[in-house]
Amino acid sequence: MRLWKFALPVLVLATGVTPAQGVSDQTVSYRGYQVTVPASWQVVDLAKNPTACVRFDRPAVYLGRSTAQADCPAHLVGRSEGLVLEPLDKPAQSTDGEVQVAVQDAGVLATAYYAPGGEQSVRKVLSTGQVTSKSARLAQPQAEAVTPSIVATGNLTGQAFDACTAPSQSAMDAWLFPNSNYKAIGIYISGGLRRCGQPNLTSSWVAANAAKGWQFLLIDVGMQAPCSNLSSRMSTDPATARNQGQTAAANAITQAQALGFAQRSAIYSDIEAYPSPNATVPAGVCKAAVLSYLSGWTVGLNSRGYVSGAYVGAASGAADLSSVYNGTTYTRPDNIWFARYSTPPVTDTSDNKYIPATYWANHQRVHQYVGGHDETYGGVTINIDSNAVDLTAPPAALTSFTATGAAGSAALRWTVPSGTTLGQVVVRRNTGTTPPALPNNGTAVYAGTASTTTATGLANATSYAFRAWVKDSSGKVGPPSDLLLTGTGSTVAASASAIAYQGSVTLYSRVTRVDTKAGVVGVPMSLYSRPKNGTTWTEVARTTSSGSGSVASVQKPTVSTVYVWGYNGSTDGLLGSRSAYSTVEVRPTITASLTVASINLGASTAFYGYLRPQHPGTTVYLQRQSGASWPTVGTTKLNSTGNYAFSIKPTARGTFNYRVVWLADADHATTVSAVKSVTVK
C-alpha cells in the first residue's frame, strides 16, 4: 500500500476507434452501444490485452472483461474518472465512486468511475450513450442472494499478501498454500479511492476460495487524512470526521455482506501515510481528524457486529493511535495493520519503535513488511505486498436472547454458543428502541457468567432496547444480540367515585402499546385492590382484553378501596404496565326514623336508626337545619349492634328538619342520613 509507485499498463485502442485529433471528444463503441468521452481518455481493449490492469487512477475506457491475471501494482490509492463497458451478466449496482447503468437493449453494463466530487461529470458522459445496434433485449440480472457466512481472517498466524485487484481463480489456485507461504489475501472491497477494478471479486469467488482454505483481509479505501495530498480528505472538524467514519463503516459492511462476509469479520480502513506536521493543516488538527474518523469507523463496525481494523503507516497513523491507546476521547480500532519496511525485513508482527508491545497484543496485528514486488508460484506472477498476520476472531454471538416482560422488570435469558471459553456476558440497555452501540454505553444490566438475569427499575409505559455481548476469556467481544421490549400503557376509570355500602362499581381499563397506540388484544388483565388505609395489594379480578384491548370488572367493595389495573407482560416482547390509582369511596348505610313526626309543644319524639356496617362505639351527630347550615345539636355512640337513638324536644312551635351524620374513618367515607321533619303544634 504505497502512493509512490505507479506501474504503467499497456494500453490498446479498440478496433475501429481512433481518438479524434485536435478535438475535445471521441466516440467509443462496444457491442452496439456508443458513448462520447473526452479525447484524452485512452481506450483499453481487454480482449486484445487480457492482462491489462483496470486502473481507476487514470482517465480511460476499458472494453470487455478479462478472466486472466491482471498485471496490476500491489496497491494504488486515488481516483480519476473513466468508463468500463462490459457484458451485462451481473446487476447494475452503484457504489461510492462508481455509477453503473444497465443498457439492456445492447446487453452492456456501463460503469463510470469518478474521483470525489466528479459524479456529475461522469453522469454527463453516460448521458451521451446510445444504442446503435440492438441485440435481443436482456433483462437486467438480479443480484445474487447471499447469506453472509464467512468470517474474514478468523484465526491465523502466518503470512498474507494483498493485491490491488483480486486475482483470477487460476492464480488463486496456483498460489494456494502450501504452493506458496500465503494463507490469506487482502482484498479491496469498498471505498471511493479504490483504484483497481475488481472483475473477479464476487460472492462466488469468495465462497470458492474460502472453501479451499483461503482467509481474507478486507480493505476499505475511503477518506484520507486532511494533511495528505489525496483528493478525498476527511473533515478537520472532529465531529464531522467521526460521522464520516461511521458512514464509511456502513458502506463497507454493505459491500462485505454482498460478498458473503458475516459478523465477526474484520474490515480495515486504509489510512495512507500522512505527513506531520503540514504547512496547511497543523499536526494536531490532522491527528485529531484521523483519530475521530477511526473512532466513528470503529463504532459503526462494532455496533453491527464487525471487527474494526485500521491500515496505517507505522510512523503516522500507528504512532497517533498508540499515543491515545489508553485514553477515553477516542474509540480505538480492534486490530491494527501497520506498514513498516526494513532491511532485512522483520517478518513478524512486532514493532520496536512506534507501537508498544503491550498494545494490540491480543492477536490483533498485521504487519506489512515488504511493499510492492513480484512473486511467482505455480507459474503465476502477481505484484503483491507481503504481510505477517497474528489474528483471532471474537467469540460468536449468543445463540438466543429472550425475555419475559413484567411490570417494572423483565426476566432475561440467553444461551452462550457451545465451545466458547466464556469470560462474561455483558447486558446493557437504552430507553427507547435503539440499543447501546458498545458494551460501555447505555445502562448496565448484567455482567457475569450466568444464563439469566432480571432487569429491574423499568419505567411504566416505556420501551427498552437491550443488547448483549459475549466476551471470551481473552477479552474479545463478539457481535451483539438485540432484544426490544415494547412498553404498554394501562388506563383506569370507575363508573362512580363513591358508592353506598353493599353497592357496586364497574372498573374499566384499556391496555395499549406505546409504539403504535394499538390495543393489546386477548391478553389477561388483572385488577388489583387494597383498602384505602392498607398497603397490601390483592388481585380481585382477571379478565381477557377485547379486540380493542379493553376490559371491565364489577366490584362490590365493603370499605373504601384503591384500584389499579395491570397487564403483566408476555414472552412476545411486551412489557407489563400499571394504570394510575382509582379510589372508590364506600359510604356506610345510615337509616333515620321518627317515632312520631308531629308533636305538641313540650312533648318529645325519638329520632333513631342504625349504621351498616355497624361501627359500634363510634359517634353519630344529630344536626338541625338553621337556614343554610346544619349545626350539631346532639351526639351519641352507636351501640353494639350499630344502632342509635336521640330524643327530640323542640322548644318552639314550627317545623324543624333533622338529620344524622357519621364522620369518615380510615375505612369508610362520611355518610349522612335522610332528612326528617318534626312539626311542633
C-alpha positions as CSV (number, residue, x, y, z in Angstrom):
1,M,0.0,0.0,0.0
2,R,2.2,2.8,-1.3
3,L,1.5,6.0,-3.0
4,W,4.8,6.5,-4.7
5,K,4.9,3.6,-7.1
6,F,2.8,3.7,-10.3
7,A,3.2,0.9,-12.8
8,L,2.2,1.8,-16.4
9,P,-0.3,-0.5,-18.0
10,V,-0.2,-1.5,-21.7
11,L,-3.0,0.4,-23.5
12,V,-4.5,-0.8,-26.7
13,L,-7.0,1.1,-28.8
14,A,-10.3,-0.6,-29.6
15,T,-10.8,-1.9,-33.1
16,G,-12.2,0.9,-35.3
17,V,-11.7,3.6,-32.7
18,T,-9.2,6.3,-33.2
19,P,-9.1,9.3,-30.9
20,A,-10.1,12.4,-32.8
21,Q,-7.1,14.7,-33.5
22,G,-7.4,18.3,-32.4
23,V,-10.9,17.9,-31.0
24,S,-12.1,17.5,-27.4
25,D,-14.2,14.4,-27.7
26,Q,-14.1,10.9,-29.2
27,T,-16.8,8.3,-29.7
28,V,-16.2,4.8,-28.4
29,S,-18.4,1.8,-29.5
30,Y,-18.8,-1.5,-27.8
31,R,-21.3,-4.2,-28.8
32,G,-23.8,-1.8,-30.4
33,Y,-23.5,0.8,-27.7
34,Q,-21.6,4.0,-28.2
35,V,-20.7,6.8,-25.9
36,T,-18.8,10.1,-26.2
37,V,-15.9,10.6,-24.0
38,P,-13.0,13.2,-23.8
39,A,-10.4,12.6,-26.4
40,S,-7.7,12.4,-23.7
41,W,-9.2,9.2,-22.4
42,Q,-7.2,6.2,-23.6
43,V,-9.1,3.1,-24.7
44,V,-8.1,-0.3,-23.5
45,D,-9.5,-3.4,-25.2
46,L,-9.3,-6.2,-22.7
47,A,-10.0,-8.8,-25.4
48,K,-6.7,-7.9,-27.0
49,N,-4.8,-7.3,-23.8
50,P,-6.4,-9.5,-21.2
51,T,-3.6,-8.8,-18.6
52,A,-4.1,-5.1,-18.7
53,C,-4.9,-3.6,-15.3
54,V,-8.2,-1.9,-15.0
55,R,-7.0,1.2,-13.1
56,F,-9.3,3.8,-11.7
57,D,-6.5,6.3,-11.1
58,R,-6.3,7.5,-14.7
59,P,-8.9,8.5,-17.3
60,A,-9.6,5.6,-19.7
61,V,-12.3,3.5,-21.3
62,Y,-12.0,-0.3,-20.7
63,L,-13.8,-2.6,-23.1
64,G,-14.8,-6.1,-22.1
65,R,-13.8,-8.2,-19.2
66,S,-10.8,-10.5,-18.7
67,T,-10.5,-13.5,-16.5
68,A,-6.7,-13.5,-16.9
69,Q,-4.5,-12.5,-14.1
70,A,-4.2,-8.7,-14.4
71,D,-0.8,-7.0,-14.3
72,C,-1.6,-4.6,-11.5
73,P,0.7,-2.9,-9.0
74,A,0.1,-4.3,-5.5
75,H,-1.6,-1.2,-4.3
76,L,-2.9,2.1,-5.6
77,V,-4.9,4.7,-3.9
78,G,-6.9,7.6,-5.5
79,R,-9.3,8.1,-8.4
80,S,-9.6,9.8,-11.7
81,E,-12.6,9.3,-14.0
82,G,-13.3,6.9,-16.7
83,L,-15.6,4.1,-18.0
84,V,-15.8,0.3,-18.1
85,L,-18.0,-1.3,-20.7
86,E,-18.6,-5.0,-20.3
87,P,-21.3,-7.6,-21.0
88,L,-24.5,-7.3,-19.0
89,D,-24.2,-10.5,-16.9
90,K,-24.5,-9.0,-13.5
91,P,-26.8,-6.4,-11.9
92,A,-26.0,-2.7,-12.0
93,Q,-25.1,-1.7,-8.5
94,S,-23.7,1.8,-8.0
95,T,-21.4,2.3,-5.1
96,D,-19.2,5.0,-3.6
97,G,-17.1,6.4,-6.5
98,E,-18.9,4.3,-9.2
99,V,-22.1,4.7,-11.2
100,Q,-23.4,1.6,-13.0
101,V,-26.1,1.6,-15.7
102,A,-27.6,-1.4,-17.4
103,V,-28.0,-0.9,-21.2
104,Q,-30.5,-3.7,-21.7
105,D,-31.0,-3.2,-25.5
106,A,-27.3,-3.7,-26.2
107,G,-26.6,-6.2,-23.3
108,V,-24.0,-3.8,-21.9
109,L,-23.1,-2.9,-18.3
110,A,-21.6,0.6,-18.2
111,T,-19.6,1.5,-15.1
112,A,-18.4,5.1,-14.8
113,Y,-15.8,5.7,-12.1
114,Y,-15.0,9.1,-10.7
115,A,-12.9,11.0,-8.2
116,P,-14.6,12.6,-5.2
117,G,-16.9,15.4,-6.5
118,G,-16.8,14.1,-10.0
119,E,-20.1,12.2,-10.1
120,Q,-22.0,14.8,-12.3
121,S,-19.1,14.8,-14.8
122,V,-19.3,11.1,-15.4
123,R,-23.1,11.1,-15.4
124,K,-22.8,13.7,-18.2
125,V,-20.6,11.2,-20.1
126,L,-23.2,8.4,-19.6
127,S,-26.0,10.7,-20.8
128,T,-24.3,10.6,-24.3
129,G,-24.7,6.9,-24.5
130,Q,-26.9,5.4,-27.2
131,V,-27.7,2.0,-28.6
132,T,-26.7,1.8,-32.3
133,S,-27.3,-1.9,-32.9
134,K,-29.9,-3.7,-30.8
135,S,-29.5,-7.2,-29.7
136,A,-32.1,-9.3,-28.1
137,R,-33.1,-7.3,-25.1
138,L,-31.5,-8.6,-22.0
139,A,-33.3,-8.4,-18.6
140,Q,-31.0,-6.9,-16.0
141,P,-29.7,-9.8,-13.9
142,Q,-30.9,-9.9,-10.4
143,A,-28.5,-9.5,-7.5
144,E,-27.2,-12.9,-6.3
145,A,-28.9,-13.8,-3.0
146,V,-26.1,-14.2,-0.5
147,T,-26.3,-15.3,3.1
148,P,-23.2,-13.9,4.8
149,S,-21.4,-16.8,6.5
150,I,-17.7,-16.3,6.0
151,V,-15.7,-14.8,8.9
152,A,-12.8,-12.8,7.3
153,T,-9.4,-13.7,8.9
154,G,-10.9,-15.6,11.8
155,N,-7.8,-17.3,13.2
156,L,-4.5,-17.0,11.5
157,T,-0.8,-16.8,12.4
158,G,1.3,-16.7,9.3
159,Q,1.7,-14.9,6.0
160,A,-0.7,-12.9,3.9
161,F,-0.5,-10.9,0.7
162,D,-2.5,-8.1,-0.7
163,A,-3.0,-7.2,-4.3
164,C,-4.7,-4.2,-6.0
165,T,-7.2,-6.4,-7.8
166,A,-8.5,-9.8,-6.7
167,P,-6.5,-12.4,-8.6
168,S,-8.1,-14.8,-11.1
169,Q,-9.3,-18.1,-9.8
170,S,-6.5,-19.9,-11.6
171,A,-4.0,-17.6,-9.9
172,M,-5.5,-18.2,-6.5
173,D,-5.3,-22.0,-7.1
174,A,-1.7,-21.7,-8.2
175,W,-0.8,-19.8,-5.0
176,L,-2.8,-22.0,-2.6
177,F,-0.9,-23.0,0.4
178,P,1.5,-24.9,0.5
179,N,2.3,-23.9,-3.1
180,S,3.1,-20.5,-1.6
181,N,3.6,-19.4,2.0
182,Y,0.5,-17.3,2.0
183,K,-2.7,-18.4,3.7
184,A,-4.7,-15.1,3.4
185,I,-5.2,-12.4,0.9
186,G,-6.1,-8.7,1.3
187,I,-8.9,-7.6,-1.0
188,Y,-10.2,-4.1,-1.6
189,I,-14.0,-4.4,-1.1
190,S,-15.1,-0.7,-0.9
191,G,-14.2,2.9,-0.7
192,G,-14.2,5.9,-3.1
193,L,-10.4,5.8,-3.5
194,R,-10.1,2.2,-4.5
195,R,-8.0,2.4,-7.7
196,C,-8.3,-1.0,-9.3
197,G,-11.3,-2.6,-10.9
198,Q,-12.5,-5.8,-9.3
199,P,-13.9,-8.1,-12.1
200,N,-13.1,-11.2,-10.2
201,L,-14.3,-10.1,-6.8
202,T,-17.8,-11.7,-6.4
203,S,-19.5,-13.7,-3.7
204,S,-18.9,-16.8,-5.7
205,W,-15.2,-16.1,-5.9
206,V,-15.1,-15.5,-2.1
207,A,-17.0,-18.7,-1.4
208,A,-14.9,-20.8,-3.7
209,N,-11.6,-19.6,-2.2
210,A,-12.9,-19.8,1.4
211,A,-13.8,-23.4,0.7
212,K,-10.2,-24.0,-0.5
213,G,-8.8,-22.7,2.8
214,W,-8.0,-19.0,1.9
215,Q,-8.7,-16.4,4.5
216,F,-9.3,-12.7,3.8
217,L,-8.3,-9.3,4.9
218,L,-11.0,-6.8,3.9
219,I,-9.9,-3.3,3.0
220,D,-11.9,-0.1,2.5
221,V,-10.0,2.8,0.8
222,G,-12.0,5.9,1.8
223,M,-11.3,9.4,3.0
224,Q,-7.7,10.2,3.9
225,A,-6.0,12.4,6.5
226,P,-6.7,16.1,5.9
227,C,-3.0,16.8,5.7
228,S,-2.5,14.2,2.9
229,N,-2.3,15.2,-0.7
230,L,-5.0,12.9,-1.8
231,S,-8.2,14.2,-3.4
232,S,-10.7,12.8,-0.8
233,R,-9.9,14.0,2.7
234,M,-11.8,13.8,5.9
235,S,-13.0,16.9,7.7
236,T,-10.8,18.8,10.1
237,D,-13.8,19.1,12.3
238,P,-13.6,16.1,14.7
239,A,-17.4,15.7,15.0
240,T,-17.8,15.7,11.2
241,A,-14.9,13.3,10.7
242,R,-16.4,10.9,13.2
243,N,-19.7,10.9,11.3
244,Q,-17.8,10.4,8.0
245,G,-16.1,7.3,9.6
246,Q,-19.5,5.9,10.6
247,T,-20.8,6.4,7.1
248,A,-17.8,4.7,5.6
249,A,-18.3,1.7,8.0
250,A,-21.9,1.3,7.0
251,N,-21.0,1.3,3.3
252,A,-18.2,-1.2,3.9
253,I,-20.5,-3.5,5.8
254,T,-23.0,-3.4,2.9
255,Q,-20.2,-4.4,0.4
256,A,-18.8,-7.1,2.8
257,Q,-22.2,-8.7,3.2
258,A,-22.8,-8.7,-0.5
259,L,-19.6,-10.7,-0.9
260,G,-20.7,-13.2,1.9
261,F,-18.7,-11.9,4.8
262,A,-20.5,-12.3,8.1
263,Q,-20.3,-10.6,11.5
264,R,-17.0,-11.1,13.4
265,S,-15.2,-10.2,10.1
266,A,-12.5,-7.5,10.4
267,I,-12.7,-4.6,7.9
268,Y,-9.7,-2.3,7.7
269,S,-9.9,1.4,6.9
270,D,-6.9,2.2,4.7
271,I,-5.5,5.5,6.0
272,E,-2.4,6.1,3.9
273,A,0.8,7.5,5.5
274,Y,0.4,11.3,6.1
275,P,3.0,14.0,6.8
276,S,3.2,15.6,10.2
277,P,3.3,18.5,10.6
278,N,1.8,20.0,7.5
279,A,2.0,23.6,6.3
280,T,-1.7,23.8,5.6
281,V,-3.2,21.5,8.3
282,P,-1.4,21.6,11.7
283,A,-0.2,18.3,13.1
284,G,-2.7,18.3,16.0
285,V,-5.6,19.1,13.7
286,C,-4.7,16.3,11.3
287,K,-4.2,13.8,14.1
288,A,-7.5,14.6,15.8
289,A,-9.3,14.2,12.4
290,V,-7.8,10.8,11.8
291,L,-8.5,9.6,15.3
292,S,-12.0,10.9,15.1
293,Y,-12.7,9.3,11.7
294,L,-11.3,5.9,13.0
295,S,-13.5,6.3,16.1
296,G,-16.6,6.7,14.0
297,W,-15.4,3.8,11.8
298,T,-14.9,1.6,14.9
299,V,-18.3,2.4,16.4
300,G,-20.0,1.9,13.1
301,L,-18.5,-1.6,12.7
302,N,-18.7,-2.7,16.3
303,S,-22.3,-1.7,16.6
304,R,-23.2,-4.1,13.8
305,G,-21.0,-6.9,14.9
306,Y,-18.0,-6.4,12.7
307,V,-14.4,-6.0,13.9
308,S,-12.7,-2.6,13.3
309,G,-9.3,-2.5,11.8
310,A,-7.1,0.3,10.6
311,Y,-4.3,0.0,8.0
312,V,-1.9,2.8,8.8
313,G,1.7,3.9,8.3
314,A,3.7,3.0,11.3
315,A,5.2,6.5,11.7
316,S,1.9,8.3,11.2
317,G,-1.4,6.6,11.9
318,A,0.1,3.9,14.1
319,A,2.1,6.4,16.2
320,D,-1.0,8.6,16.6
321,L,-3.2,5.7,17.6
322,S,-0.6,4.4,20.0
323,S,-0.4,7.9,21.7
324,V,-4.0,7.7,22.8
325,Y,-4.3,4.0,23.3
326,N,-5.3,4.2,26.9
327,G,-7.4,7.4,26.5
328,T,-11.1,7.8,26.6
329,T,-11.6,10.5,24.0
330,Y,-11.4,8.2,21.0
331,T,-12.7,4.6,20.4
332,R,-9.7,2.7,19.2
333,P,-9.8,0.1,16.4
334,D,-9.8,-3.5,17.5
335,N,-7.0,-4.5,15.1
336,I,-4.0,-2.6,13.7
337,W,-2.4,-3.3,10.3
338,F,0.8,-1.2,10.1
339,A,3.2,-0.7,7.2
340,R,6.8,-0.6,8.2
341,Y,9.6,-1.7,5.9
342,S,13.2,-2.5,6.9
343,T,16.3,-4.2,5.6
344,P,16.3,-7.1,6.2
345,P,12.5,-7.3,6.6
346,V,11.0,-8.1,10.0
347,T,8.6,-10.9,9.1
348,D,6.6,-10.9,12.3
349,T,4.0,-8.5,13.8
350,S,6.4,-6.8,16.2
351,D,7.4,-3.1,16.0
352,N,10.3,-1.7,18.1
353,K,9.6,2.0,17.6
354,Y,6.0,3.2,17.1
355,I,3.8,0.6,18.7
356,P,4.4,-0.7,22.3
357,A,4.4,-4.4,22.6
358,T,1.6,-4.3,25.1
359,Y,-0.7,-2.5,22.6
360,W,-3.0,-4.6,20.3
361,A,-1.3,-7.6,21.9
362,N,-4.3,-10.0,21.9
363,H,-3.8,-11.4,18.4
364,Q,-4.7,-8.1,16.9
365,R,-1.9,-7.3,14.5
366,V,-0.9,-7.4,10.8
367,H,2.5,-6.1,9.7
368,Q,3.1,-5.2,6.1
369,Y,6.9,-5.7,5.9
370,V,7.5,-5.6,2.2
371,G,5.9,-3.3,-0.4
372,G,5.1,-4.0,-4.0
373,H,7.2,-6.7,-5.5
374,D,6.6,-9.7,-7.8
375,E,6.4,-13.2,-6.6
376,T,5.7,-16.3,-8.7
377,Y,4.1,-19.6,-7.7
378,G,2.7,-22.3,-10.0
379,G,3.9,-20.2,-12.9
380,V,1.7,-17.2,-12.0
381,T,3.3,-13.9,-11.1
382,I,1.5,-11.3,-9.1
383,N,2.7,-8.0,-7.8
384,I,2.0,-8.0,-4.1
385,D,2.6,-6.6,-0.6
386,S,3.7,-9.1,2.0
387,N,2.3,-9.2,5.5
388,A,2.7,-11.1,8.7
389,V,-0.5,-11.9,10.4
390,D,-1.4,-12.7,14.0
391,L,-5.2,-12.6,14.4
392,T,-8.0,-14.4,16.2
393,A,-11.7,-13.8,15.8
394,P,-14.0,-12.7,18.6
395,P,-16.5,-15.2,20.0
396,A,-19.8,-15.8,18.3
397,A,-22.9,-14.1,19.3
398,L,-25.4,-15.5,21.8
399,T,-27.5,-18.3,20.1
400,S,-30.6,-17.0,21.8
401,F,-31.6,-13.9,23.7
402,T,-35.2,-13.8,25.0
403,A,-37.2,-12.2,27.7
404,T,-40.5,-12.3,29.6
405,G,-41.7,-8.8,30.3
406,A,-43.3,-7.9,33.5
407,A,-44.4,-4.6,35.1
408,G,-41.3,-2.7,36.0
409,S,-39.0,-5.6,35.2
410,A,-38.1,-8.3,32.7
411,A,-36.7,-11.8,33.1
412,L,-33.8,-12.1,30.5
413,R,-32.4,-15.4,29.3
414,W,-29.7,-16.3,26.9
415,T,-27.6,-19.1,25.5
416,V,-23.8,-18.9,25.0
417,P,-22.6,-20.7,21.9
418,S,-21.0,-24.0,22.5
419,G,-17.3,-24.1,22.5
420,T,-16.9,-20.5,23.8
421,T,-14.3,-20.0,26.6
422,L,-16.6,-17.6,28.4
423,G,-15.3,-14.6,30.2
424,Q,-18.6,-13.0,30.8
425,V,-21.9,-12.0,29.2
426,V,-22.5,-8.2,29.2
427,V,-26.0,-6.8,29.0
428,R,-26.8,-3.1,28.6
429,R,-30.0,-1.2,27.9
430,N,-31.3,2.1,26.5
431,T,-34.6,3.7,26.9
432,G,-36.4,3.6,23.5
433,T,-35.9,1.4,20.5
434,T,-32.1,2.0,19.8
435,P,-29.8,-0.3,21.8
436,P,-26.4,0.8,23.1
437,A,-23.8,0.8,20.4
438,L,-21.0,-0.6,22.5
439,P,-20.6,-2.6,25.7
440,N,-19.6,0.6,27.7
441,N,-22.7,2.5,26.5
442,G,-26.2,2.7,28.0
443,T,-27.3,1.5,31.4
444,A,-25.6,-1.6,32.9
445,V,-28.0,-4.5,33.4
446,Y,-25.7,-7.5,33.9
447,A,-22.1,-8.7,33.6
448,G,-21.3,-12.2,34.6
449,T,-21.3,-15.9,33.7
450,A,-24.9,-16.8,34.5
451,S,-27.5,-17.5,31.8
452,T,-30.3,-15.4,33.3
453,T,-30.9,-12.1,35.0
454,T,-33.7,-9.8,35.9
455,A,-33.7,-6.3,34.6
456,T,-35.3,-4.1,37.2
457,G,-36.2,-0.4,37.5
458,L,-38.1,-0.3,34.2
459,A,-40.4,2.7,34.0
460,N,-44.1,2.3,33.2
461,A,-45.3,2.7,29.6
462,T,-41.7,2.8,28.4
463,S,-39.9,0.7,25.8
464,Y,-36.4,-0.6,26.3
465,A,-33.8,-1.8,23.8
466,F,-31.4,-4.4,25.3
467,R,-28.1,-5.5,23.8
468,A,-26.0,-8.4,25.0
469,W,-22.4,-9.4,24.1
470,V,-20.3,-12.4,24.7
471,K,-16.8,-11.6,26.0
472,D,-14.4,-14.5,25.8
473,S,-11.7,-15.3,28.4
474,S,-9.1,-13.3,26.3
475,G,-11.3,-10.2,26.5
476,K,-12.5,-10.2,22.8
477,V,-16.1,-9.2,22.4
478,G,-18.4,-10.9,19.9
479,P,-21.3,-9.5,17.9
480,P,-24.3,-8.0,19.7
481,S,-27.6,-9.7,20.3
482,D,-30.5,-7.4,20.5
483,L,-33.8,-7.6,22.3
484,L,-36.6,-5.0,22.1
485,L,-39.2,-4.9,24.9
486,T,-42.1,-2.7,23.9
487,G,-43.8,-0.8,26.7
488,T,-47.5,-0.8,27.3
489,G,-49.9,1.6,29.0
490,S,-53.0,0.7,31.0
491,T,-55.8,3.2,31.8
492,V,-58.3,3.1,34.7
493,A,-61.8,4.5,35.1
494,A,-64.6,3.9,37.5
495,S,-68.3,4.2,37.0
496,A,-68.6,6.1,40.3
497,S,-66.1,7.6,42.7
498,A,-68.3,6.8,45.7
499,I,-70.9,4.2,46.3
500,A,-73.2,3.1,49.1
501,Y,-72.4,0.2,51.3
502,Q,-73.3,-3.1,49.5
503,G,-73.5,-1.2,46.2
504,S,-71.3,-2.0,43.2
505,V,-68.9,-0.1,40.9
506,T,-67.5,-1.0,37.5
507,L,-63.8,-0.6,36.9
508,Y,-62.7,-0.1,33.3
509,S,-59.3,-0.3,31.5
510,R,-57.6,-0.4,28.1
511,V,-54.1,-1.7,27.5
512,T,-52.2,-0.3,24.5
513,R,-48.7,-0.5,23.0
514,V,-46.7,2.7,23.4
515,D,-45.3,2.4,19.9
516,T,-48.5,2.1,17.9
517,K,-51.1,3.1,20.5
518,A,-53.0,0.0,19.3
519,G,-54.9,-2.1,21.8
520,V,-53.2,-5.3,23.1
521,V,-55.7,-7.9,22.2
522,G,-56.5,-11.2,24.0
523,V,-54.2,-10.8,27.0
524,P,-55.0,-11.3,30.6
525,M,-55.6,-8.1,32.6
526,S,-55.6,-8.1,36.4
527,L,-57.5,-5.8,38.7
528,Y,-55.7,-5.2,42.0
529,S,-57.1,-3.6,45.1
530,R,-56.1,-2.5,48.5
531,P,-58.1,-0.9,51.4
532,K,-57.7,2.9,51.3
533,N,-55.7,2.7,54.5
534,G,-53.9,-0.5,53.6
535,T,-50.6,-1.4,51.9
536,T,-51.1,-4.9,50.6
537,W,-52.4,-5.3,47.0
538,T,-54.7,-8.3,46.2
539,E,-55.7,-9.5,42.8
540,V,-59.5,-9.3,42.8
541,A,-60.3,-10.0,39.1
542,R,-58.6,-11.3,36.0
543,T,-60.2,-10.9,32.5
544,T,-59.1,-11.1,28.9
545,S,-58.8,-7.9,26.8
546,S,-61.2,-7.4,24.0
547,G,-60.5,-6.7,20.3
548,S,-59.8,-3.1,21.3
549,G,-57.7,-4.0,24.3
550,S,-60.5,-3.1,26.8
551,V,-61.6,-4.8,29.9
552,A,-64.2,-4.2,32.7
553,S,-64.9,-5.7,36.1
554,V,-67.8,-5.2,38.5
555,Q,-66.7,-4.9,42.2
556,K,-68.6,-4.6,45.5
557,P,-66.1,-3.2,47.9
558,T,-67.1,-3.2,51.6
559,V,-64.6,-0.5,52.5
560,S,-63.2,2.5,50.6
561,T,-60.8,0.9,48.2
562,V,-58.0,1.8,45.8
563,Y,-57.9,0.0,42.5
564,V,-55.3,-0.4,39.8
565,W,-55.4,-2.3,36.6
566,G,-52.3,-4.2,35.4
567,Y,-51.0,-6.0,32.4
568,N,-48.3,-8.3,33.5
569,G,-46.3,-8.6,30.2
570,S,-45.5,-11.5,28.0
571,T,-42.9,-13.6,26.2
572,D,-43.6,-11.9,22.9
573,G,-41.7,-8.7,23.5
574,L,-44.2,-6.7,25.6
575,L,-43.5,-5.2,29.0
576,G,-46.2,-5.1,31.6
577,S,-47.8,-1.9,32.9
578,R,-49.8,-0.5,35.7
579,S,-52.6,2.1,35.5
580,A,-52.9,5.1,37.7
581,Y,-54.8,4.6,41.0
582,S,-58.6,5.0,41.2
583,T,-60.1,5.4,44.7
584,V,-63.7,4.3,45.2
585,E,-65.2,5.7,48.5
586,V,-67.7,3.5,50.3
587,R,-70.4,5.3,52.3
588,P,-72.0,3.3,55.2
589,T,-75.7,2.9,55.0
590,I,-77.4,5.1,57.7
591,T,-81.1,5.0,58.3
592,A,-83.3,7.6,60.1
593,S,-86.8,7.3,61.6
594,L,-89.1,9.2,63.9
595,T,-91.4,7.8,66.5
596,V,-93.9,10.4,65.5
597,A,-93.4,13.3,63.1
598,S,-95.9,15.7,64.8
599,I,-95.9,16.6,68.4
600,N,-97.3,19.2,70.8
601,L,-95.1,21.9,72.3
602,G,-93.4,20.4,75.3
603,A,-93.6,16.8,74.1
604,S,-90.8,14.8,72.6
605,T,-90.2,12.2,69.8
606,A,-87.5,9.7,69.2
607,F,-85.1,10.0,66.2
608,Y,-83.5,6.6,65.7
609,G,-81.8,4.3,63.2
610,Y,-78.7,2.2,62.5
611,L,-75.4,2.2,60.6
612,R,-74.2,-0.6,58.4
613,P,-71.6,-1.8,58.7
614,Q,-72.1,-1.3,62.4
615,H,-69.0,0.5,63.7
616,P,-70.1,0.1,67.4
617,G,-68.8,2.8,69.8
618,T,-68.3,5.4,67.2
619,T,-70.1,8.8,67.3
620,V,-73.1,9.9,65.3
621,Y,-74.1,13.6,65.2
622,L,-77.7,14.9,65.3
623,Q,-78.0,18.1,63.3
624,R,-80.9,20.5,62.9
625,Q,-81.1,22.8,60.0
626,S,-80.7,26.5,60.6
627,G,-81.0,28.5,57.4
628,A,-78.4,27.1,55.1
629,S,-76.3,25.5,57.8
630,W,-76.6,22.3,59.9
631,P,-75.3,22.8,63.4
632,T,-74.9,19.8,65.7
633,V,-77.5,19.6,68.4
634,G,-76.6,16.2,69.9
635,T,-74.2,13.3,69.8
636,T,-74.4,9.6,70.8
637,K,-72.4,6.4,70.4
638,L,-73.5,3.5,68.3
639,N,-74.4,0.5,70.4
640,S,-73.0,-3.0,69.9
641,T,-75.4,-3.6,67.1
642,G,-74.7,-0.3,65.4
643,N,-78.0,1.4,66.5
644,Y,-78.5,4.9,67.7
645,A,-81.4,6.9,69.2
646,F,-82.0,10.6,70.0
647,S,-84.8,12.3,72.0
648,I,-86.1,15.4,70.2
649,K,-88.0,18.1,72.2
650,P,-88.2,21.4,70.3
651,T,-88.9,24.5,72.5
652,A,-90.9,26.3,69.9
653,R,-93.8,25.8,67.6
654,G,-93.0,25.1,63.9
655,T,-91.4,22.6,61.6
656,F,-87.8,21.5,62.2
657,N,-85.5,19.5,59.9
658,Y,-83.2,16.9,61.4
659,R,-80.5,14.5,60.1
660,V,-77.8,12.3,61.5
661,V,-74.2,12.3,60.3
662,W,-71.5,9.8,60.7
663,L,-68.0,11.1,60.0
664,A,-65.4,9.2,57.9
665,D,-62.9,6.9,59.4
666,A,-60.0,5.1,57.7
667,D,-62.2,2.6,56.0
668,H,-65.4,4.4,55.1
669,A,-66.5,7.8,53.8
670,T,-68.7,10.3,55.7
671,T,-72.4,9.4,55.4
672,V,-75.5,11.5,56.0
673,S,-78.9,10.2,56.7
674,A,-82.1,11.2,55.1
675,V,-83.7,14.4,56.5
676,K,-86.6,14.0,58.8
677,S,-89.1,16.8,59.6
678,V,-90.7,17.3,63.0
679,T,-93.8,19.6,63.3
680,V,-94.5,21.2,66.7
681,K,-98.0,22.4,67.4
